[in-house]
């Protein structure tokens, strides 16, 4: 995913990123990211066939950070995935030192995703938020991840503000 035209000229001091992932009971999964800067709101989402929930939780941050890689400023990434937050904040440095191996010598699961996240991590702080707790951006990401999963949909849209994004998400009829 390349950086979009409207984001190339933006230099924000802080960029807030919200991510979520989901997986149907059998097979397909979805992911979503909301990127909020000083003058923009960006929504990304996608789906994969035959995947895992953890892979979907990783794709939100990876795709968001890939889009804003050229932007300066601190990036604050918020997700309800303890797997992603702990992986980044607690485990990743040890994995790198051990050549992407666990204590028992086994390779890290979802290795290609963790390596990509490592490459994109510059100036990013990872924070956890409880899922399904009324956190607006997290709830929107959850909705979009499910929309992408159940509708086999990819999304790359820009908005003026979070209210405009919320309205866009509300126009989808969820499949379950």
Residue pairs with C-beta under 8 A, 6 or more apart in sequence:
1 44
1 63
1 66
1 67
1 156
2 67
3 67
3 68
3 69
3 70
4 42
4 67
4 156
4 158
6 40
6 158
7 37
7 40
7 42
7 67
7 68
7 70
7 71
8 70
10 37
10 38
10 39
10 40
10 71
11 71
11 72
11 73
12 37
12 38
12 39
12 71
12 72
12 73
13 38
13 73
13 74
14 38
14 73
14 74
14 75
14 76
15 35
15 36
15 37
15 68
15 71
15 73
15 74
15 75
15 76
16 35
16 36
16 37
16 76
16 78
16 137
17 33
17 34
17 35
17 36
17 61
17 64
17 65
17 68
17 75
17 76
17 77
17 78
17 124
18 33
18 34
18 36
18 77
18 78
18 79
18 137
18 138
18 140
18 141
19 31
19 32
19 33
19 34
19 57
19 60
19 61
19 64
19 77
19 78
19 79
19 81
19 84
19 141
20 31
20 32
20 57
20 60
20 79
20 80
20 81
20 131
20 138
20 141
20 142
20 144
20 145
21 29
21 30
21 31
21 32
21 53
21 54
21 55
21 56
21 57
21 58
21 59
21 60
21 81
21 145
22 29
22 30
22 31
22 53
22 56
22 142
22 145
22 146
22 149
23 29
23 30
23 51
23 52
23 53
23 56
23 149
24 149
24 150
27 49
27 50
27 51
28 47
28 48
28 49
28 50
28 51
28 149
28 150
28 152
29 47
29 48
29 51
29 52
29 53
29 55
29 56
29 149
30 45
30 46
30 47
30 48
30 56
30 144
30 145
30 146
30 147
30 148
30 149
30 150
31 45
31 46
31 47
31 56
31 57
31 59
31 60
31 63
31 145
31 148
32 43
32 44
32 45
32 60
32 140
32 141
32 142
32 143
32 144
32 145
32 148
32 155
33 42
33 43
33 44
33 45
33 60
33 61
33 63
33 64
33 141
34 41
34 42
34 43
34 44
34 137
34 140
34 141
34 144
34 162
34 165
35 41
35 42
35 43
35 44
35 64
35 67
35 68
36 42
36 137
36 162
37 68
37 71
40 158
40 159
41 158
41 159
41 160
41 161
41 162
41 164
41 165
42 67
42 156
42 157
42 158
42 159
43 144
43 155
43 156
43 157
43 158
43 159
43 165
43 168
43 169
44 60
44 63
44 64
44 67
44 155
44 156
45 144
45 145
45 147
45 148
45 153
45 154
45 155
46 59
46 63
46 148
46 153
46 154
46 155
47 148
47 149
47 151
47 152
47 153
47 154
48 55
48 56
48 59
52 110
54 81
54 83
54 109
54 110
55 110
55 113
56 145
56 149
57 79
57 81
57 83
57 84
58 84
58 110
58 113
58 114
58 117
59 113
60 79
60 141
60 145
61 77
61 79
61 84
61 117
61 120
61 126
62 113
62 116
62 117
62 120
64 77
65 75
65 77
65 117
65 120
65 121
65 124
66 116
66 120
68 75
69 120
69 122
73 123
74 123
74 124
74 125
75 123
75 124
75 125
76 124
76 125
76 127
77 124
77 125
77 126
77 127
78 127
78 128
78 129
78 135
78 137
78 138
79 85
79 126
79 127
79 128
79 129
79 138
80 128
80 129
80 130
80 131
80 132
80 138
80 142
81 128
82 128
84 126
85 126
85 127
85 128
87 114
88 117
88 121
88 126
89 126
92 114
92 117
92 118
95 101
95 102
95 108
95 114
96 118
100 107
100 108
100 111
100 114
100 115
101 107
101 108
102 108
108 114
129 135
129 138
131 138
131 142
132 139
132 142
136 162
136 166
137 162
140 162
140 165
140 166
140 169
143 169
143 172
143 174
144 155
144 169
146 174
147 153
147 155
147 169
147 172
147 174
148 154
148 155
150 174
150 175
150 176
151 172
151 175
157 165
157 168
159 165
159 168
